[in-house]
Amino acid sequence: MIELRTPGELDAMRAAGAVVADMHAAVRALAAPGVRLTQLDAVARDVLSDAGATSPFLGYAPLSTTPPFPGVLCLSVNDVALHGIPTPEVLDDGDLLSVDAGAVLDGWVGDAAMTYPIGTPRPEDLELVATTERALAAGIAAAVVGNRIGDISAAIGAVGRAGGCGINTDQGGHGVGRSMHEPPSVPNEGRAGRGVKLRAGLVIAIEPWFLAGGSDDYTVDADGWTLRSADGSRAAHVEHTVAVTADGPRILTAPR
């Protein structure tokens, strides 16, 4: 069942989203060549602890065959598109890092992702990130009362395809509330005018993830989590938790 949130509940969700924004700020300040992924996860844990929040990622196991996720961040490097595990891997100059973070505060969830280069950026990486961020902005702009989920999906997909990116709809956006994953599903490509009608109080995570090589295919590592581009090309992933309101989209995970 799709639940609509009251203005007061949206304010509470904004508080959770602000913690997520603080996690991203702390991780980005630390992320540099020579830093281990486990160090980034540790600084995010400190932000959660200081805020009195917990992680919806840590211990998450959506299927009985999936091992519990071991971190509070998904840290995906280069060809890893989603769900990268915080290992002791060391970041190198020129890497492309995607960071997905979540927080639970007073029972409400916030969820957001960012992608950025480590050290010296590659021009093609900057273009991939810019395309993915434009798609997120287009998806958010379509999140208005009276539109449908398909309008968001179509807006995201149009930007990605125009940029020559691969897009896979197996994983995508979703409802957010008391749980990290709630209905409705928000695919990253679709047909305008289709799907659930958007009403005030609906909260969704809008999260484009694109593959630079143009192929839509991916593989999953033996760990059951790490999702990679099938052709080895780099990937980018950006996300905000967004509320549909009578006054337009409200980004609940924006920086304070």
Buried (B, 14 or more C-beta within 10 A) or exposed (E): EBEBBEEEBBEBBBBBBBBBBBBBBBBBEBBEEEBBBBBBBBBBBEBBEEBEBBBBBBEBEEEEEEEEBBBBBBBBBBBBBBBBBBBEBEBEEBBBBBBBBBBBBEEBBBBBBBBBBBEEBEEEBEBBBEBBBBBBBBBBBBBBBEBBBBBBBBBBBBBBBEBEBBBBBEBBBBBBBEEBBBEBBBBBBBEBEEBBEBEBBBBBBBBBBBBBBBBBEBEEEEBBBBBBBBBEBBBBBBBBBBBBBEEEBBBBBBEE
